[in-house]
C-alpha cells in the first residue's frame, strides 16, 4: 500500500527583512526627531516663552530642567511598556509607545506661552515632557528587539544598528526643518529671535510630528511577532512579572548594561545640545563667552557632523559582527576619553568653521561607533522572557546618569570666560566609567539569544515564568 500523503502545514509568518529594517528605523527616527525638536527649542525659545520672569541664566537652566524631566520619566516607560512587551508582545507595545510619544510631542506644539496663561504654561510643558519620556522609555527597546530578534544569523550587529540610525536621521529631519524656518524667519543682527518664530514658527516641527507618527503606525501595524518571542509564548515561559524577574535573575546585566551606555549618552547630548548652546549667538542670553555663530550657521555645521554619525553607525554594526561587541566598543570608548580632553584646545579655541566642523565630525563619528553596537549588545544581555524590560531599563537608566543632567552640568562647568576644559573632562570621566563596565561584559557575538543571560551573568537562562 502506498503511504498516505502528508498533510500540508503552513509555515509560521515571519517579517520580511525590509519590513524589519523600516519598522525599527522609522520609530526611532520619530523618537529622536521628537527629542531633537525639544532640545533645540529648549535652547532657542523655551527660556523666554515659558520662563520669562527669571534672569537669563535661570531661564536657560529651567528650560534644561524640563529637558531633563523626560529622562527621569523613561524608566517609568521602561517598566510599563517592558511589562506588556514581555507579557503581550513586541508589536502591540511598539504601537502604543509610539502613540504616547507622538501625541505628547504634537500637544507641546499647541501649548500657550507664559504671557497667555501664566504659570500654567510651564506646568503643562513639564507634564507633556514627562509623557514624552514615558513613551520614549518603551520605544527604543522594542525597536532594538524587533531588529535583533528578526535578524539573520551572524547579522544581529548590523541589524541592531538600524534603529540606532534613527538618531542621525531624526536630527537631520528636525534641525533641517529648523534651518528652513530660520531662513524664512531670520533672527536679528544681535541674535534677537524673530517675532513670528517666537510666536508660532517654533511650533511647526512639533505639529509636523503627527505626519511621521502616522507613517510609523502604518508600518508597525503590518508586523508579526518575532519567532523568538512566539517560542516563549508556545513554551509557556512568559514571565508573569517581568520587572521582578529581571531584578532577581538579570540584575548584573542591568548594571553593566547601564554603565556601558553612560559615555554614549554624555557624548550624545554634549555634541548635539551643549555644542549648539556654546556655538550660537543664543549664548548672548547667558553671560558667558561662546563662539558667536548664528543659529542657522551652526546648525548647518552640526548637520555636516551628523552625516558622519549616520555613516559610522552601521559601520560599527558591521565591525561588531566581524570582531565582536567588546572589541568594537572598548577602543571607541578610549577614543571618547581622549576626545574629551581636547574640548578647550580644539572647540573653544576654534578660529573658523573648518576647525569647528572638524571637531563636530570627529565627535559625532565616535558617537556612531559607540551607539551602533548597543542595539545588539543590550538585548543580547537578557533572556527572551524579560528582554524588553531588561534592555529598556539599562538603556533608560543610563539616560538619567549620562544625558538628563549633561546639558545642565555642562552649563555649570562652562566658565564665563569661555573655558570648557572641565566640560570635556566630565566626558572623559564618563568614558572611564563605561570602559570599566565594558571590561566586565562577556562577549555576546555569536550567542543564541536564549543564552544571553548566561553571557552576562555567568548563569544559565531561567525559562520558568515568575
SVG drawing of the C-alpha trace seen along z (x, -y; Angstrom):
<svg xmlns="http://www.w3.org/2000/svg" viewBox="-4 -93 49 95">
<polyline fill="none" stroke="black" stroke-width="0.4" points="0.0,0.0 1.2,-3.5 1.8,-5.8 -0.8,-8.4 0.1,-11.9 1.4,-14.2 -1.0,-16.9 0.5,-20.2 1.1,-22.7 1.6,-26.4 4.9,-27.8 4.5,-30.5 4.5,-34.0 7.8,-35.9 8.6,-39.6 10.4,-40.3 13.9,-41.8 13.0,-45.0 9.9,-45.5 12.0,-44.8 14.6,-47.4 12.0,-50.1 9.8,-49.4 12.7,-49.6 14.2,-52.6 11.0,-54.7 10.1,-54.5 13.4,-55.6 13.7,-58.3 10.4,-59.7 11.7,-59.2 14.8,-61.2 13.1,-63.7 10.8,-64.5 13.7,-64.8 15.9,-66.9 13.0,-69.3 12.6,-69.7 16.3,-70.0 16.7,-72.7 13.6,-74.6 14.9,-74.3 18.0,-76.2 16.4,-78.7 12.9,-79.7 11.6,-78.0 13.6,-80.1 11.8,-83.3 8.4,-81.7 7.9,-79.6 10.3,-81.1 10.4,-84.9 10.4,-86.2 13.8,-84.7 17.3,-86.1 18.8,-84.7 20.9,-82.0 18.0,-80.8 15.7,-80.8 18.1,-78.6 18.6,-76.3 14.8,-76.0 14.4,-75.1 17.1,-72.4 15.4,-71.0 12.3,-70.3 14.6,-68.8 15.9,-66.5 12.5,-65.6 11.8,-63.2 14.8,-61.2 13.5,-60.6 10.2,-59.5 11.9,-57.0 12.4,-54.2 8.7,-54.5 8.1,-53.9 10.6,-51.0 8.6,-49.3 5.2,-50.0 5.9,-49.1 8.5,-46.5 5.9,-44.7 3.5,-44.5 6.3,-43.9 7.4,-40.8 3.8,-39.7 1.7,-40.5 4.2,-41.0 6.5,-43.4 4.2,-44.6 1.3,-45.9 3.7,-47.6 5.6,-49.3 2.4,-50.8 1.3,-52.0 4.7,-53.6 4.8,-55.5 1.3,-56.8 2.1,-58.1 5.3,-59.8 3.9,-61.3 0.8,-62.6 2.8,-64.4 5.1,-66.0 2.1,-67.2 0.5,-68.8 3.7,-70.6 3.3,-72.4 -0.2,-73.6 0.8,-75.0 0.1,-78.6 3.0,-80.7 3.6,-82.1 2.3,-85.5 -1.0,-83.9 -1.8,-81.6 1.0,-82.4 2.5,-79.6 0.1,-77.0 2.3,-77.2 5.5,-75.7 3.4,-73.2 1.8,-71.9 5.1,-71.8 6.5,-69.7 3.6,-67.3 3.8,-66.7 7.6,-66.4 7.1,-63.7 4.6,-61.9 7.1,-62.2 9.7,-60.5 7.3,-57.7 6.6,-56.9 10.3,-57.0 11.1,-54.6 9.3,-51.9 10.2,-52.8 13.9,-52.1 13.9,-48.7 11.0,-47.5 12.7,-48.7 16.0,-47.1 14.3,-43.8 12.3,-44.0 15.7,-44.2 17.7,-41.7 15.1,-39.0 14.3,-39.0 18.0,-39.3 19.6,-36.6 22.3,-34.5 25.5,-36.4 23.9,-39.8 22.5,-40.9 25.1,-43.7 24.3,-45.3 20.5,-44.8 20.7,-46.1 22.4,-49.3 19.3,-50.0 17.2,-51.5 20.3,-53.4 20.3,-55.1 17.1,-56.9 19.3,-59.2 21.1,-60.9 18.0,-60.7 15.8,-62.3 18.4,-65.0 18.7,-65.8 14.9,-66.0 14.3,-68.1 17.2,-70.6 16.8,-70.7 13.3,-71.9 14.6,-74.5 17.1,-75.8 14.3,-76.2 12.2,-78.0 15.1,-80.2 15.7,-81.1 12.1,-82.2 12.1,-83.9 15.7,-85.1 16.9,-86.3 18.0,-89.9 21.6,-91.0 22.1,-91.0 20.7,-87.4 17.2,-88.5 14.7,-85.8 12.3,-86.7 8.9,-87.7 7.0,-85.3 9.4,-82.5 8.8,-83.2 5.0,-83.4 4.3,-80.4 7.3,-79.4 8.8,-77.1 5.5,-75.1 5.8,-73.8 8.3,-70.9 6.2,-69.7 2.9,-69.8 4.5,-68.0 5.5,-65.1 1.9,-63.8 2.7,-63.0 5.7,-61.0 3.7,-59.1 1.1,-58.1 3.8,-56.7 5.3,-54.8 1.9,-53.3 1.2,-52.2 4.5,-50.2 4.2,-48.7 0.6,-47.5 1.9,-45.2 4.4,-43.4 4.0,-39.9 5.7,-38.8 9.3,-37.6 9.9,-33.8 11.9,-34.1 9.0,-35.6 6.5,-33.2 8.7,-30.4 8.4,-31.8 4.7,-32.0 4.4,-28.5 6.6,-27.1 4.6,-28.8 7.7,-30.6 6.3,-34.1 7.2,-35.9 4.2,-37.0 6.0,-39.9 9.0,-40.8 10.3,-43.5 10.6,-41.2 12.2,-38.5 14.8,-41.0 16.0,-42.1 16.0,-38.5 17.9,-36.8 19.5,-39.5 20.4,-42.4 24.1,-42.1 23.1,-42.6 21.1,-45.7 24.1,-47.2 26.8,-46.5 24.4,-47.5 23.5,-50.8 27.1,-51.9 28.2,-50.6 25.9,-53.2 26.8,-56.2 29.6,-57.7 27.4,-57.2 24.7,-59.4 27.1,-62.1 28.8,-62.3 25.4,-62.3 24.0,-65.3 27.2,-67.2 27.6,-67.0 24.0,-67.9 22.8,-70.2 25.8,-71.8 27.7,-72.5 24.6,-74.3 24.4,-76.4 28.2,-77.2 28.4,-77.7 25.4,-80.1 24.5,-83.6 21.8,-82.2 24.7,-82.3 24.1,-86.1 21.2,-85.1 23.8,-83.8 26.6,-86.0 29.3,-83.5 31.5,-83.6 30.8,-81.2 31.7,-81.1 29.1,-83.6 27.7,-81.8 24.2,-82.4 21.6,-79.7 21.4,-78.8 25.2,-78.8 25.9,-76.5 23.0,-74.1 24.4,-73.7 27.9,-72.8 26.3,-70.4 24.3,-68.7 27.5,-68.0 28.9,-66.3 25.7,-64.3 26.1,-62.8 29.2,-61.1 27.3,-60.0 24.9,-58.3 27.7,-56.7 29.6,-55.3 26.5,-53.8 26.0,-50.9 29.8,-50.6 30.0,-50.0 27.3,-47.3 29.4,-45.6 32.5,-45.8 30.6,-44.3 29.5,-41.3 33.0,-40.9 35.2,-41.4 32.7,-41.3 30.9,-43.9 33.6,-44.4 36.4,-44.7 34.5,-47.4 33.3,-49.4 36.4,-49.3 38.8,-51.1 36.0,-53.5 35.4,-54.4 39.1,-55.0 38.9,-57.4 36.0,-59.2 38.0,-59.6 40.9,-61.2 38.5,-63.3 37.0,-64.8 40.5,-66.2 40.5,-68.3 37.4,-70.4 39.3,-73.6 42.2,-73.3 40.1,-72.3 36.5,-73.5 36.8,-76.6 39.9,-77.8 38.3,-77.4 39.5,-80.0 36.9,-79.3 34.2,-77.0 36.7,-74.4 38.1,-73.8 34.5,-73.7 33.2,-71.3 36.2,-69.0 35.6,-68.9 32.0,-68.0 32.8,-65.3 35.3,-63.6 32.9,-63.7 29.9,-62.5 31.9,-59.8 32.8,-58.5 29.1,-58.7 28.2,-56.4 30.9,-53.9 29.7,-53.7 26.0,-53.9 25.8,-51.4 26.7,-48.2 24.4,-49.0 21.3,-48.0 22.6,-44.4 24.6,-44.3 21.9,-45.4 19.2,-42.9 21.8,-40.2 22.4,-40.6 18.9,-39.3 16.8,-36.2 13.8,-36.4 11.1,-36.5 12.5,-39.7 14.5,-41.1 12.1,-44.0 12.1,-45.1 15.8,-44.4 17.2,-46.2 14.8,-49.1 15.8,-49.6 19.5,-49.5 19.1,-51.9 16.9,-54.4 18.6,-54.4 21.8,-55.1 19.9,-58.1 19.4,-59.5 23.0,-59.0 24.5,-60.1 22.2,-62.5 19.5,-64.0 21.7,-66.4 24.5,-66.6 23.5,-69.9 22.9,-71.5 26.2,-70.2 28.0,-71.4 26.4,-74.9 27.6,-74.9 31.2,-73.8 31.3,-76.3 33.2,-79.2 32.2,-82.8 35.5,-83.4 34.6,-80.6 36.8,-77.9 35.3,-74.5 38.1,-72.2 36.0,-70.9 33.2,-70.1 35.4,-67.9 36.9,-66.4 33.4,-65.4 33.1,-63.4 36.4,-61.8 35.3,-60.6 32.1,-59.2 34.1,-57.3 36.3,-55.8 33.2,-54.6 31.9,-53.0 35.2,-51.4 35.2,-49.6 31.7,-48.3 32.6,-47.1 35.6,-45.2 33.2,-43.3 30.8,-42.4 31.4,-39.0 31.4,-38.9 27.9,-38.2 28.6,-37.9 27.5,-34.6 25.5,-33.6 22.0,-32.3 19.6,-34.9 18.3,-32.4 21.8,-32.2 22.0,-35.9 21.7,-35.8 24.4,-33.2 26.6,-35.5 26.0,-38.5 25.8,-36.9 27.6,-33.6 24.4,-31.5 22.1,-29.5 19.0,-31.4 15.9,-30.8 13.0,-29.8 10.4,-29.5 7.8,-32.2 7.6,-34.2"/>
</svg>
